[in-house]
Amino acid sequence: MYYLFWRKNNIIVPEQDRDPYPWIIWYIWKVRNEKLFRGIDRDPLDLVRHAESECQAWFDANEVVQPVVQENNPEEPQAISLGNICLIDGSWTSSAHFSGCGWVWMDSAGNFQLMGTKNIPRRESALHSEVEALRWAMENMLQHSACQRFGTDCKELIAMIKDPQAWPNFATELERIETLQICFPDFKITHVPRARNQTSDFLAKTARSFHRELHFIGGSIPVWLPRPPQV
């Protein structure tokens, strides 16, 4: 297990190590300890999905960003020009008391108009937290703006919205999203690079690690929250 942990945290990883199996084994070991020492049971399917998500997130965070090549791809400008969009993110760890949600609404000029951050009792997995972040952002966009476009760096969340029947463990959560979508005739959810979603990521992680319940909506980050590295 020490070998697996070293490989996971080594910056230079061979291409063949990109598969998620070391992550899956590592999280099986962690869940085994939770079961043995704390009596906590985890859903095996959620464990595998969380391990795969963590694997992809780790490689995304360590890969060298390549120059953007302009192609005749209608979805590419959506990911690059972030205008009139609500960027969302969820934050989750197995040891934290809370899950965190964060979102930022940017106008057509790319300026921050509104943002939100809150924590909730820890959800079952990272993906549950991502779904909760989207639901909360949709509710706020209905109340505060006419924005109907959402951006996330979680590709699994996009897959869930496009094909909810393929994710039976999230049926209740996705039914709520589908109900909200009725109010968004032009609803669209787009993948954005993690580097372009830093503010929402900061808000979600701050809420998750906050020492008490947190629920904030405003035009800028309040002075009583820590400052993000980049805003």
N, C-alpha and C positions, 0 to 999 in steps of 0.2 A: 504494500500500500504506500510505503514511502516513495517508491519509484513513481507510482501514478501521480502522487502529489507533486513531486519534483517536475514531472513532465508537464503538468497543468500550469505550473507557475514559471516555467522556463520561457523566456522571450523568443528564443530561436527554436522553432519546432519544425521538424521535417514535414513535407506536404502529406505524407502518408499517415501522419498522426492526426489529421483533421477529422477522422471519424469520431463519433460520440461515445464509443465503447469505454474508453478510460473514464469519461465523466459518469457514465451509467454505473460502472463498477464502484466508483468513488461514492456516489450518492446511495447505492445499495449498502455500502459500508456505514454511511452516516445514519441511514434509516434503521439498519440493524442495531446500532448503538442506541438510537431513540427508543426502539422497541424493547431492548434489553434493560436499559437503565431508567427509562421514563414511562414505559408502557404505552407509547404512542404508536398507532398504526397509520401507515400511509398507503394510499391507493397506488398500486404498482404502475398503472398506466400514466397517472399524473407524475410519478417519479421519473419515468422514462422521458416524458415530454419536457419536464423541467430540466433534466440533464442535457437533453438535446438543445434546449434553448440556451442554457448556460454555456455549452460548448460553442454554439454559433456566436453568442455575444462576446466570448473571450477572443475568438479569432477576429471578429469584426473590430474589436477595440485595439488589436495589435497589428492589424494589417496596414500596409502602406497605402495611403489614399492615392489612387491613380488620377491623372488629369482627365477631366470630363471630355469625352469625344462627342461632338454634335452629330446625331444621327436622326433619320426620319422616323423617330419613335414618338408617338403622340403622348406617351406617359412620361417621358424623360423631362420635359419642361415642368411638369407638375412637381417632380421631386426636387428640382433645382430652384424654381421661382416660387418661394413660399409666400404667397399673397392671399389674403382673405381665407385663412385656414386656421383651424384649431389643432395645435400639436398636443399630443397626449402622451402620458407615460405612467406606468405603474411600477411600484418597487416592493420587493418581497424577499425575505430571508426566513429560513426555517427557525431561527432563534429569536427574531424580533417579536415584540408584543403586538405591533401594528403592521398593517400593510399601508403603503402610501400611494396617493393619487396626485397627479399634477397635470395641468393643462395651461396652454397659452394661446390666446386668440390674437392673430396678426391680421391687420387690415390689408387692403389691396396694395398699399405701398410698402408692406413688410414691417410696419411699426407695431409694437406691442400695444394693444388696446385694453386687454383684460387678462387676468391670470387667476388661477385657483390652485389651492393646495389643501389637502385634508388627509387625515389618517382614519383608518377603520380597524376593527379587530382583525387580526391576521387571517387572511383567506387561506384556502387549502393549498394553493400553489401560486407561482409567479403569473401564470396565465389567468387565473381567477382575478388577480389584482389588475392585470391589463384590461380585462373585460369591465371591471368595476370602474376603472379610470375613464374608459370610453363612455359608459352609461352616464356617469356624472357630468362629463364634458357635454354630452348631447343635451342633457337637461338644462345646463347653463346656457348653451347656445340658443335654445328655444326661448329662454327668458331674457337674455341680454343682447342678442345679435341676430342677424339674418344669415349667419355663416352656416353652410351645409356641407362643408368639406373638412375632413379630419385627416391628420397625418400621424403615423406611428412608425417606430423602428422595429416593431414586433411583427414579423411576417406571419407567424402563427395566428395572430389576432385577425389579420386580413383574411386568411384562409377560413377561419371560423365564421366570419361574417358572410363570406361568399357561399359557404356550404355548411350551414349549421347542423344539418342532419348527420354529418360525419363526426360530430363531437357530442355524443350523447351524454357524457359526463357534465356538460355545460348547458344542458337543455333549459334549465330554469333561467340562468343568466342570459342566454341568447334569446329567449322568448321576450324578455324585457327590452333587449336591444331592438328586436323586430317590431315591438309595439311602438317604440320611440321613432323608428324609421318611417312610420306612417306620417309623421309630422314633418318629414324632410323629403319633399318630392324630388329634390336633386341631390340626395345623399350620395356621398362618395368618400371612401377611405383609401388613402394613398400611403405607400411606403416612402419614408424619408430616411436618409442616412442617420446613423446615431449621432454623428458629429453635428448635424443640423438640429438636433432635438435636445440640446444640452440643458436649456432652461427648464423644460418640462421634466427632464430626468432629475435635475437638481431639486425641483419642487417636490417630486415624488419621494426621493431619497430623504430629503429633510423631514417630510411628514412622517415617513416610516420610522425614523430614528428619534423623533421628537419625544420628550420625556412625559408628555401628557396629551390629552386629546387636542387636535388641531383642525380648524376649519376656517379657511380664509379665502376671500374673493376680493380682488382689488385691481387697481391699475398699475401697481408696481410692487416690488417685494418690500414688505414692511421692515422697518428698522430693527425690529426685535428678532428677525430671522437672520441667520448667518448669510454672508455674501457669497454668491456663486463665483467660481473662478472666471467665468465669462458670461456676460449677459447681452 
